[in-house]
Amino acid sequence: MAEGAQIDYGGHANDMRYVVEEMLDFDRTIGDAIRFADSNGETLVIITADHETGGLSLLDGDLKRGYVDGNFSTNDHSGIMVPVFAYGPHSLDFRGVYENTEIHHRITAILQKYHSTGN
């Protein structure tokens, strides 16, 4: 398990540069996890957040110039839904819209199935 906790800090501080740097770092970590899952064949990678912070709206950007413009609507947690991305075996079990606590139940169900059948 890896956590990009400093993304939350940047959202609370409404610091665009910090949020972008932390998101890029988190993206590299996700890339490493996916490469491992590809080489392993038995690893499920789940990417999500426990909440959104800052109410960030992206307004403009340019990858070539390394430019991102946005607006924060709060320095607190918001009610914005967070996505769940899954990659690897059983990744399709994470489709849909649901409360974040459901992720635990879905992981538990997969582990129980795996232990009872071996796949």
Rosetta silent file (secondary structure, phi, psi, omega in degrees, C-alpha in Angstrom):
SEQUENCE: MAEGAQIDYGGHANDMRYVVEEMLDFDRTIGDAIRFADSNGETLVIITADHETGGLSLLDGDLKRGYVDGNFSTNDHSGIMVPVFAYGPHSLDFRGVYENTEIHHRITAILQKYHSTGN
SCORE:     score description
SCORE:     0.000 S_00000001
   1 L     0.000  134.773  176.400    0.000    0.000    0.000 S_00000001
   2 L  -128.346  141.053  179.664    1.271    3.451   -0.886 S_00000001
   3 L  -123.542  133.098  173.921   -0.321    6.740    0.103 S_00000001
   4 L   -93.527   60.978 -172.160    0.136   10.110   -1.563 S_00000001
   5 H   -62.548  -27.034 -177.050   -0.651   11.938    1.681 S_00000001
   6 H   -73.980  -16.249  172.503    1.133   15.116    0.668 S_00000001
   7 H   -60.941  -43.174  177.743   -1.419   15.658   -2.116 S_00000001
   8 H   -60.276  -44.310  178.764   -3.922   16.291    0.695 S_00000001
   9 H   -58.277  -45.498  179.498   -1.512   18.745    2.332 S_00000001
  10 H   -62.993  -36.065  176.576   -1.188   20.681   -0.936 S_00000001
  11 H   -66.134  -42.240  177.277   -4.971   20.824   -1.286 S_00000001
  12 H   -62.722  -36.153 -178.793   -5.360   22.214    2.228 S_00000001
  13 L   -85.127   -4.551 -175.611   -2.701   24.832    1.457 S_00000001
  14 L    51.887   44.073 -177.070   -4.231   25.604   -1.978 S_00000001
  15 L  -106.854   97.240 -175.516   -0.714   25.232   -3.373 S_00000001
  16 H   -58.178  -47.624 -178.607   -1.007   24.318   -7.073 S_00000001
  17 H   -58.163  -44.343 -178.320    2.719   23.687   -7.587 S_00000001
  18 H   -64.856  -44.463  178.873    2.853   21.362   -4.563 S_00000001
  19 H   -60.253  -46.188 -179.115   -0.260   19.437   -5.645 S_00000001
  20 H   -62.769  -46.107  179.400    1.121   18.963   -9.164 S_00000001
  21 H   -60.710  -42.513 -179.645    4.535   17.808   -7.899 S_00000001
  22 H   -69.831  -36.734  176.611    2.939   15.339   -5.487 S_00000001
  23 H   -65.038  -40.563  177.612    0.540   14.045   -8.158 S_00000001
  24 H   -63.568  -40.508  176.868    3.482   13.452  -10.526 S_00000001
  25 H   -62.945  -44.889  179.062    5.312   11.572   -7.757 S_00000001
  26 H   -63.279  -38.954  178.600    2.186    9.496   -7.059 S_00000001
  27 H   -61.682  -40.446  177.245    1.827    8.815  -10.798 S_00000001
  28 H   -63.558  -39.543  178.119    5.380    7.417  -10.902 S_00000001
  29 H   -63.619  -43.046  177.821    4.541    5.162   -7.954 S_00000001
  30 H   -61.989  -41.412  176.825    1.415    3.904   -9.727 S_00000001
  31 H   -58.288  -43.142  177.159    3.529    3.198  -12.820 S_00000001
  32 H   -62.184  -42.359  179.947    5.889    1.081  -10.713 S_00000001
  33 H   -64.055  -41.229  179.976    2.949   -0.818   -9.207 S_00000001
  34 H   -68.589  -40.056  176.052    1.452   -1.523  -12.634 S_00000001
  35 H   -61.014  -41.620  176.891    4.812   -2.693  -14.002 S_00000001
  36 H   -62.465  -45.425  179.790    5.090   -5.051  -11.020 S_00000001
  37 H   -60.010  -40.168  178.022    1.539   -6.317  -11.599 S_00000001
  38 H   -63.368  -39.873 -178.385    2.367   -6.963  -15.265 S_00000001
  39 H   -77.057  -26.613 -175.862    5.472   -8.961  -14.342 S_00000001
  40 H   -88.726  -42.448  179.104    3.736  -10.828  -11.520 S_00000001
  41 L    79.775   -8.129 -178.543    0.371  -11.662  -13.124 S_00000001
  42 L  -123.853    9.960 -174.483   -1.362  -12.152   -9.760 S_00000001
  43 L  -104.587  129.069  174.012   -1.372   -8.611   -8.376 S_00000001
  44 L   -98.504  125.636  177.710   -4.436   -6.375   -8.264 S_00000001
  45 E  -105.663  126.613  178.342   -3.630   -2.649   -8.155 S_00000001
  46 E  -121.445  127.623 -179.046   -6.337   -0.358   -6.728 S_00000001
  47 E  -121.721  123.993  178.801   -5.943    3.423   -6.893 S_00000001
  48 L  -159.708 -173.815  176.121   -8.325    5.740   -5.031 S_00000001
  49 L  -136.892  157.511  176.677   -8.557    8.449   -2.388 S_00000001
  50 L   -84.549  -18.248  177.285  -10.440    8.688    0.874 S_00000001
  51 L  -172.554  168.362  173.786  -11.636   12.208   -0.028 S_00000001
  52 E  -100.202  147.282  179.778  -10.927   15.229   -2.206 S_00000001
  53 E  -131.100  128.885  173.507   -9.249   18.277   -0.716 S_00000001
  54 L   102.185  -18.690 -179.122   -9.308   21.847   -1.978 S_00000001
  55 L    59.960   43.050 -175.347  -12.088   21.642   -4.556 S_00000001
  56 L   -71.041  127.273  170.749   -9.553   22.062   -7.357 S_00000001
  57 E  -112.292  124.234  177.393  -10.897   22.905  -10.810 S_00000001
  58 E   -81.767  129.471 -176.222   -8.345   22.731  -13.614 S_00000001
  59 E  -104.878  -33.607 -176.516   -8.690   25.723  -15.928 S_00000001
  60 E  -164.617  164.569  176.928   -5.795   25.386  -18.350 S_00000001
  61 E  -177.075  161.592  179.351   -2.518   23.604  -18.879 S_00000001
  62 E  -149.562  109.438 -178.147    0.288   22.828  -21.286 S_00000001
  63 L   -60.891  -40.145 -177.647    2.353   19.654  -20.904 S_00000001
  64 L   -63.857  -36.449 -179.976    5.186   20.950  -23.099 S_00000001
  65 L   -91.515   -7.254 -177.369    5.605   24.076  -20.970 S_00000001
  66 L    66.493   37.489 -173.540    4.913   22.295  -17.671 S_00000001
  67 E  -111.645  131.842  174.649    2.093   24.723  -16.998 S_00000001
  68 E  -135.489  132.278  176.243   -1.063   24.053  -14.973 S_00000001
  69 E  -123.162  137.959  179.882   -3.671   26.642  -13.998 S_00000001
  70 E  -158.288  176.487 -179.211   -6.501   25.983  -11.607 S_00000001
  71 E  -135.102  130.596  174.834   -8.741   27.370   -8.921 S_00000001
  72 L   -93.327  138.256  179.118   -9.322   26.049   -5.408 S_00000001
  73 L  -101.497   -9.844 -179.901  -12.795   26.524   -3.952 S_00000001
  74 L  -158.711  165.650  171.338  -11.907   25.589   -0.352 S_00000001
  75 L  -109.647   18.313 -177.006   -8.968   24.742    1.885 S_00000001
  76 L  -122.697 -175.995  174.229  -10.874   21.829    3.404 S_00000001
  77 E   -71.335  148.972  178.558  -12.215   18.476    2.283 S_00000001
  78 E  -117.025  174.486  177.985  -14.991   18.652   -0.271 S_00000001
  79 L   -92.679   12.550 -179.261  -17.909   16.422   -1.165 S_00000001
  80 L   -66.641  132.984  178.533  -16.521   15.738   -4.641 S_00000001
  81 L   -65.505  145.692  177.299  -16.671   12.066   -5.554 S_00000001
  82 L  -109.591  142.970 -179.075  -13.304   10.351   -5.960 S_00000001
  83 L   -78.757  161.508  171.408  -12.637    7.771   -8.659 S_00000001
  84 L  -123.909  123.729  175.392  -11.514    4.192   -8.156 S_00000001
  85 E  -114.392  137.919  178.228   -9.170    2.689  -10.725 S_00000001
  86 E  -134.197  146.588 -177.004   -8.260   -0.977  -10.674 S_00000001
  87 E  -142.976  131.353  177.280   -5.781   -2.958  -12.767 S_00000001
  88 L   111.667 -166.535 -179.066   -5.079   -6.660  -12.857 S_00000001
  89 L   -56.346  133.871  179.023   -6.981   -9.776  -11.776 S_00000001
  90 L    70.240   13.048 -179.848  -10.505   -8.964  -10.513 S_00000001
  91 H   -61.387  -29.617  179.445  -10.177   -5.313  -11.560 S_00000001
  92 H   -68.094  -15.470  177.081  -13.683   -5.449  -13.066 S_00000001
  93 H   -70.454   -6.055 -177.362  -15.046   -6.035   -9.542 S_00000001
  94 H  -110.156   19.535  175.651  -14.404   -2.336   -8.861 S_00000001
  95 L   -77.123  156.364  173.214  -16.700   -0.867  -11.525 S_00000001
  96 L   104.371 -174.220  179.585  -19.593    1.385  -10.568 S_00000001
  97 L  -118.600  128.727 -177.010  -20.401    4.060   -8.018 S_00000001
  98 L  -161.046  166.151  176.366  -20.390    3.183   -4.325 S_00000001
  99 L   -64.779  146.392 -176.789  -19.374    4.381   -0.868 S_00000001
 100 L   -62.269  -25.629  178.082  -15.628    4.205   -0.281 S_00000001
 101 L   -67.589  -17.371  178.222  -16.095    1.704    2.567 S_00000001
 102 H   -66.479  -25.980 -179.785  -17.355   -0.766   -0.064 S_00000001
 103 H   -57.382  -44.184  177.638  -13.792   -1.159   -1.342 S_00000001
 104 H   -56.218  -46.218 -177.743  -12.894   -3.106    1.809 S_00000001
 105 H   -65.394  -37.388  179.289  -15.816   -5.481    1.289 S_00000001
 106 H   -68.485  -40.837  176.864  -14.887   -6.065   -2.353 S_00000001
 107 H   -63.680  -44.509  178.980  -11.262   -6.818   -1.467 S_00000001
 108 H   -59.610  -43.429  179.458  -12.385   -9.184    1.299 S_00000001
 109 H   -62.263  -40.673  178.508  -14.733  -11.020   -1.088 S_00000001
 110 H   -64.869  -44.444  179.979  -11.911  -11.481   -3.615 S_00000001
 111 H   -63.860  -40.932  177.648   -9.535  -12.775   -0.936 S_00000001
 112 H   -63.258  -42.407  178.459  -12.159  -15.195    0.391 S_00000001
 113 H   -63.910  -43.107 -178.673  -12.835  -16.471   -3.130 S_00000001
 114 H   -63.084  -43.851 -178.222   -9.104  -16.788   -3.786 S_00000001
 115 H   -70.131  -29.558 -178.740   -8.463  -18.732   -0.576 S_00000001
 116 H   -84.238  -25.954 -177.341  -11.388  -21.077   -1.166 S_00000001
 117 H  -116.679  -18.531 -178.616  -10.649  -21.813   -4.844 S_00000001
 118 L    84.274    9.337  175.358   -6.999  -20.911   -5.290 S_00000001
 119 L  -148.073    0.000    0.000   -7.663  -18.382   -8.087 S_00000001
